[in-house]
Structures are given as structure tokens and as C-alpha cells.
Amino acid sequence: MDTIGDQHARHVLAAISREPKSAKDLAGECDMSLPTVYRRIEMLNEYDLITERTLVADDGNHYKVYESNFESTVISLRDDEYRVRIYREENLPDRFSQLWDELHAE
């Protein structure tokens, strides 16, 4: 909940929900310093809310782009407690394999 409550983290998530972006692009689009962007990326990565990929620029330099790895969130209040549910788009064959493995593990 703290992550979603952080205004900078929400700005980063909103920006990368549209398309993958580098930290430099996020800093410009979200009007944040690069260290602030990297701190939010670290926080979001810690909670498995983003993924990162390494790309190669035309000049041969490597850089990372970040993207959201979930479809939506729902925040609810029940019995004086906040609950956050994250909905992810799952690959059906992968999900079936996971369920199959879980059944055979028992």
C-alpha cells in the first residue's frame, strides 16, 4: 500500500503503463530527478510491479527500459483494513502448467 500511496511511484507506473521507458525518459516525462526515478524503480521492482529489459542503442550502448507487469489494481477497505489486489495478465498455457505442477506436488 505504501508503494501505491507514493505519488512519484504512481507517476512512474502511469508512464510505463502506456509503453516501456528508460529511466532518463521517465525523469523527463515525470519531472523528477534521475535518482528519484531510480529509487522508485527499485521500490516498484521490490514489489514485483515492474519488469525491466536491456536494449542496445544504435551506438552500441546498453540501457534498460521498464514496464508495468500488471493490468490493474483494486484497493478496498474492509473491517478497518486496506486490501490491495493486483490483477495480472497471465499466459493461459503457463498458468495451466503451474496448476498441473502444483497438483502433482501434493
C-alpha positions in Angstrom: 0.0 0.0 0.0 2.9 2.4 0.7 4.2 1.9 -2.8 0.8 2.8 -4.4 0.5 5.7 -1.9 3.7 7.2 -3.1 2.9 10.0 -5.6 6.2 9.6 -7.5 5.8 5.8 -7.8 2.3 6.3 -9.2 3.6 8.8 -11.8 6.2 6.2 -12.9 3.7 3.4 -13.1 1.3 5.6 -15.1 4.1 6.5 -17.6 5.2 2.9 -18.1 1.7 1.5 -18.3 1.5 3.1 -21.8 4.8 1.9 -23.1 8.2 0.8 -21.8 10.5 3.7 -20.9 14.1 4.3 -19.8 14.9 6.0 -16.5 16.1 9.0 -18.4 12.8 9.2 -20.3 10.8 8.8 -17.1 12.8 11.6 -15.4 11.8 13.9 -18.2 8.2 12.9 -18.5 7.5 12.8 -14.8 9.5 15.9 -14.0 11.7 14.0 -11.4 15.4 13.8 -10.9 17.1 10.7 -12.1 18.0 9.5 -8.5 14.3 9.9 -7.6 13.3 7.8 -10.6 15.8 5.1 -9.7 14.6 4.9 -6.1 11.0 4.5 -7.3 12.1 1.8 -9.9 13.9 -0.1 -7.1 10.7 0.1 -4.9 8.4 -1.0 -7.6 10.7 -3.8 -8.6 10.9 -5.0 -5.0 7.1 -5.5 -5.0 7.2 -7.1 -8.5 5.1 -4.3 -10.1 7.5 -3.7 -13.0 9.8 -5.6 -15.3 13.0 -4.5 -16.9 14.6 -5.3 -20.2 18.0 -4.3 -21.5 18.1 -2.8 -25.0 21.0 -1.8 -27.2 21.1 1.7 -28.7 22.3 2.5 -32.2 25.7 3.5 -30.8 26.1 0.1 -29.1 25.4 1.3 -25.6 23.1 -0.8 -23.4 20.3 0.7 -21.4 17.3 -0.6 -19.5 13.6 0.1 -20.1 10.9 -0.5 -17.6 7.3 -1.6 -18.0 4.4 -2.4 -15.7 3.7 -6.1 -15.3 0.1 -5.9 -14.2 -3.2 -4.9 -15.7 -5.0 -3.2 -12.8 -5.2 -2.8 -9.1 -8.2 -2.6 -6.7 -7.9 -1.1 -3.3 -10.7 -1.9 -0.9 -11.4 -1.1 2.8 -12.9 -3.8 4.8 -13.0 -4.2 8.6 -10.8 -1.2 9.1 -8.1 -2.7 6.9 -7.0 -1.8 3.4 -6.5 -4.6 0.9 -4.8 -4.3 -2.4 -5.4 -6.7 -5.2 -3.2 -6.7 -8.3 -4.6 -8.3 -11.5 -2.0 -9.6 -13.9 -2.5 -10.8 -17.4 -1.4 -14.4 -17.3 -0.4 -16.6 -20.2 -3.0 -19.4 -20.1 -0.7 -22.3 -21.0 1.8 -21.2 -18.4 -0.9 -20.9 -15.8 -2.2 -24.4 -16.7 1.4 -25.8 -16.4 1.7 -24.1 -13.0 -1.5 -25.6 -11.7 -0.6 -29.0 -13.1 2.8 -28.9 -11.3 1.1 -27.8 -8.1 -1.4 -30.7 -8.2 1.4 -33.3 -8.8 3.5 -31.8 -6.0 0.8 -32.8 -3.4 
